[in-house]
Amino acid sequence: MSCPLASIVNPLKTSGDPQVMLFYLTSNQSVGLSLYEVREPKPDHDDPDDVVTITGIKTTLFRDNLPAPVDLKIVNPGSFSALKANHMINVYGFVQVAPPASGSKTIEPAAKKRIAQLSPVYRVLLPDEIEDADGVKTTHQVVGVGMTTLVDARNQGYMYCLTQVNGTGSFCIAEFAVGWPSSKRQADIVNTPMVQHPPLANTNLAAAFEASGDGGKKWIVYQTPQSLRIVESNGDNDAEIPNTDDARKGTGLAIVAVPSGEGKTKLYLYYFNNGGKIQRVVRGVAGKWGDSGAIKDKTVSDANSALTASKVGDWVVLHFSDANEKIKCTRDKIDV
């Protein structure tokens, strides 16, 4: 049951066990919500997954949403991303022009994508073509299935997606500022750096903010035919992530920044390998990536499965989907 997924720690849950809010695409083209309580494992628990439980609110549809425009459908396979901005929890995704009502229900693969806010209200944020941030008037088209967001130290949100310069084979990772006034038609485009290493057409994206004394760095992970790469949002320091050449093509991606004392940050990156296992590779405080290893023995057979992660205490809680099964949850212990 491949579908877009996004998770965020519930900022309204200030006492008791923390909660993870999981957003997903329902079968009727609306955004669903499940709440997961994350409890501390008991000493006699062999499997820490046992203490990640769904609360009594199993699924909630955003019935107060404005209906989607009748000519647009949420892209699947595609991406969701969620963040807290403007004192609200916002969910974003890709939409495409839907087929005629009397025709096939399958969206034409060549249909252009747009970025939309899906919750708490539905509105298209960007047209299917956007212009450069530098005033050169280069036109980009939103492509691929990957979109991601992050929040920096100033609580400013940013959104990232893959674009292609029209008429060329050049790709960019476009950066937009989240939190623009509701009266504006478009988001503010911040950066459109060229990707020096051609990405997979179906690459997913993952992003994390690394706090540091120089104001911090915004990192984005993407996939090439050879391996996974990480790059700063301005295009600097584009580097291969070692030991990730086993990544499944089009793998779901999730990255979590973990403060590690003395102003240092570790990065925990998760992906699916060719065998369908969830792999973890960690960049230490010295900036060196370690070996990749499976966090669980179970394999995930859904080749299009999304992957989303949230840091909860000393754990990273991950959600993913598997073929013909429900959305699943596991977690990984942080080594600080």
N, C-alpha and C positions, 0 to 999 in steps of 0.2 A: 504494500500500500504506500508506495512512494508518494511523498507530498512535502511541500515546503515546511520547515520547522524553524522556530526561534524561541529562545528561552531567556528569562531574566529573573533575578532574585526579586521577590515581592517586596517593594519598599514600604508597603502599608503594614506588613507583619513585623511588629516591633517587639513582640514578646512571645515566649514559647518557642517551639521548633520553627526554624526558618522554612520558607516556602519558595519553590521555584514555579514560576508561571510559564507554562508551555503553550505556545500558539501554533496552530496547524491549520491546514486547509481541509474543510469538510467537503463531503460529496455534493453539497448543494451550493458550492462556490461562495461560502462565507468563512469567516475566521472563527475557529473553535479555540476554547481555552480549557486546559486542565491544570489543576493545582497539585503540586507534589510536596508533601512534607518531608523534610530531611532530618531524621532523628539520629542521635549518636548511637553507634553500635554497642550492644551489650557484650560483656566479656565472653559469653558462651556462644556468640554468633560466629558461625564460620564464614558466612557470606554477607558482607556489608550491604549488598543490594536489598536484603530483607528489610532494612530500616528506611528505605525510600518508598513511601506509600502515597497513594492517591487519596486526597481528602474526600469528604462526603460530596463535594462539588465535582462531579466527574467531568462534565462538559457544559460549557456555557457559551451560547452564541451571542454575538453582539447585536442584539435585536434593536438597539437604539441607533445603529449605523444607518447612514443614508444608503439607499440601495445602489449597487454598482450600475453604472451606465449600461444600458441594454446591449450596446455594441462592444463591450469589453468583457474579457474573461481573465481570471488570475492564471498566470502561467504555471504549468506543472508538466514536467519537472522544472523547478525554478527555485527561488529563494525567498524566505522571509527574513526580516531582521527587526529586532525590538530594542528600544532604549527609552530611558526616562529623559524627557526634554520638555521645557515649558511647563513643569509641574504635572506632566501627564506621561503615561506609558503609551508610546506610539509604536505601531506595527507598520512596516513598509514591505512592499513586494512589487513584482513585475506584473503588468497587465498587457494583453494583446487584443487586437480587433477580433471579435468573435465571428464565426461563420454565419451565413444567412440562416434564419430560423427553419427554412424549408430544406436546407441542405445538410451536409455532413456535420456532425458535432465536433469533428476534429479540427482544431485550429491549424491554419496553413502555417507550416514551419517558417516560411519567409515573412510572415506578418511581423511588422515592426513592434518592438517592445517599448513600453513607457513605464516610468516609475510612479507608483501611487502610494499614498498613505491609505492604509486599509482600516485602521482603528486609531483613535476612537471615532473618527468620521472618515468617510470615503471621499477622496479627492485625488485627481491626477495632478502630480506635482511637476512633471516634465513632459514635454512633447516627445515624439519619437526621434527627433533630431535636436541636438544642442550645439551651442557655439562655444568656442574656446574662452578661457578666462583672461587671456592676454590681449584681447581686442583685435586679434588677427582675423577673426571671423571664419576660422576653420570649422567646418561642420562635422559633428560626430554623430554616429548612430549607436544607440544602446544595443549591445549584442550579448550573447552568452546566457548563462543561467545564474551567474554568481552576483550576489549583492551582499554588502555587509555594512555594519555601523560600529562606531566607538564613541566614547565620551572622554574628553581630555581633562586635565587638572582644573580647568576653569569651568567645568560642567558644560562645555560647548560640545554639541554632538556633530558628528561628521558621517556622511554616507559615501560609499564607494561602489562603483560598478565598472564593468569592462565596456569600453567603447571602441569603435573602429572609425578611423578617418575616412570619410566618404571618398570613393574613387581610388583608394590605396589599400595596401595590405597592412598598414600600420595600426597597432593597437595602443590604447591608453587606458590607464586606470584613473577615471575621473573622480574628483573629490568635491563633495557638496557640503555646505554648511547647513545643519539642521537647526530649525528654530526660526525660520523666516516668518514674517507676518502673514497672517491668514489671507490678507488682501492681495498678496503677490501671486502672480500666475506661476512663476518659476522659482526654483530654489537658487541659491547663490552658488555658482560654480567657483571653486577655489583653485584647483590644480587640474591640469590635464597632461601629466608627464608621459612621454612615450615609454612603452615597455620594451626594454632592449632585447629581451629574450621572448620570442613569439609564444604566447600562451596557447594551451589547448582551447579549441572553440567552445568546449563545454566545461571550462574550468569553473570551479566554485571559488569563492573568496572568503577569507577570514581576516579580521582586524583586531588589533589590541593596542592600547596606549601604555607606553613605558615611561613612568615618571622618573625624572632625573633633574639634576641641578641646573641644566641648561634649558629648562622649560619642557622637556620631555620629547619623546619621539612617537610618531604614529606609524605603526607597521602594518603592512598588508601582505598576506600570503596568497600565492596563486600557483597554478600547475602548468608546467611545460611538458612536452612529450618525454622528456628525460627524467624529471624529478620535480620536487616542490621548491619554490623560491620565495624569498622574503624581501620586501623593498620598502623604503620609507615613502610616505605619501607624496613627497616632492620629487620622487624619482631617484634619490640618492641611495647608495649602499645596496644595490640590487645584488643579492647573493644566493647561491644555491644552498639549500638546507641539506647537509650531509645525511647519508643513510636513508634517503626517502625515495630511491629509485624503484622501490617495490610498491609505490602508491598505485592503487587501481585508477585507471583512466576515468576522469570525471568524479573522483572521490569527493565525498563530503569533507568539509574542513571546519575545524574549530580551534581557536587559540585563546588562551587565558593568561593574563598577566598576573603574577604572584609576587607581591612585595616580599623581600627577603632580608630586611634590615639594612641599616646604614645607607639608606637611599637607593639600594640596589633592587633589581627586578629580575625574576626568572620568567621565561615564557614556556608554557606547556602547550604543545601542538598535537592535535589528534587528527587521524585520517584512517581510511580503510586501505589495507594492503590488497595485493592481487588475490589472496586467499580469502578475503572478506573479513579478516580480523581487524579490530580497532587497535591501531598502533599509536604509541605515544613517543615523542621525542622532545627533550627538554633543552632549552638554551640556558646555561648557568649564568651566574652574576658576572662572570668574567667575559661573557659574550660568546662562549664556545658551545656548540651543539653537541649533545651526547649521542649514544647509540639509540636506535629505534627498537622498541619492544612492544609485544602485544600486552594489553592490560587485562584481557579476558581470553578464555580459551574458545568462547563461542564465535562462530562465523556468522556474518551477515550476508545473506544471499541476494538481497535487493541491490542490484547494481546502481540504481539511481537514488539510494537512500541519502537523505540529508543527515547532517550531524550538527548538533548544537550543544554548547557547554556553558555552564555557569559555575563560578567559584562560590562555595558555601562553606564557611569555616575552613577546616583543613581538608576539604574534599573538592573535587571537580565533579559535578553532576552532569552526565551526558545523556542525551536523548537521540534516538535514531529509529528508523522503521525497518521492517524486514518483510520479505515477500509473503503475501497472504496472511500476515499477522498484524497485531496491533502495534502501535508505537511503543517502543521499549525504553527502559531506563537503566542505567548502571552508574557507578561512580568510581573515582580513582583517588587514592590517597595522595595528598601533596607532601612532598619531602622538602620542608623548609630548612 
